[in-house]
Amino acid sequence: MSGFDYSLDFDNVDFREEPHLYRVGKGEQGVLLVQPYKGEILPHWRFRTGKVARESSERIYAMFLSYKEQDDFVGMDMARKFLQMGYTRARRYANHRSGRKYDEKGEKLPQEPDALDNEKARAARIFYAKYVEAREDGHYKKRRQEWVERYG
């Protein structure tokens, strides 16, 4: 699989109009670059509390299903990336309240004592469940494989 193409002019590319330019990349690559999907999904992305994360992840997953219904692979993949990012960011804040993993010397900061059971940890678990649901969706997996084979 080729990596995400960061050389594109993201300010001027509409990936709904030119989906062939989209590359899946790894993990969350490009999640905050690919328009119009970023603009559609980002306003709904929140993970401050478990309740907020549930509402957010359910809304983004509903968008995933809508993109799926339209057979819009780029939209499905972007929604999947936002769900994954909800998990990873909430996990980071569960582990480190400041959101910083390293101190100014580059040394790893200790994890919060309640890192496995605080509000952000609950938010992370909620996002992770929806992320897995999207990632393991049969139609999504089939389209992803086809996309990678066709476009790299």
Sequence and secondary structure as in RCSB ss.txt:
>XXXX:A:sequence
MSGFDYSLDFDNVDFREEPHLYRVGKGEQGVLLVQPYKGEILPHWRFRTGKVARESSERIYAMFLSYKEQDDFVG
MDMARKFLQMGYTRARRYANHRSGRKYDEKGEKLPQEPDALDNEKARAARIFYAKYVEAREDGHYKKRRQEWVER
YG
>XXXX:A:secstr
     TTS TTT  TTT GGG    STTTTTTT TTHHHHHGGG   SSHHHHHHHHHHHHHHHHHHHHTT HHH
HHHHHHHHHHHHHHHHHHHH TTS SB TTS B    TTTTSSHHHHHHHHHHHHHHHHHT HHHHHHHHHHHHH
H 
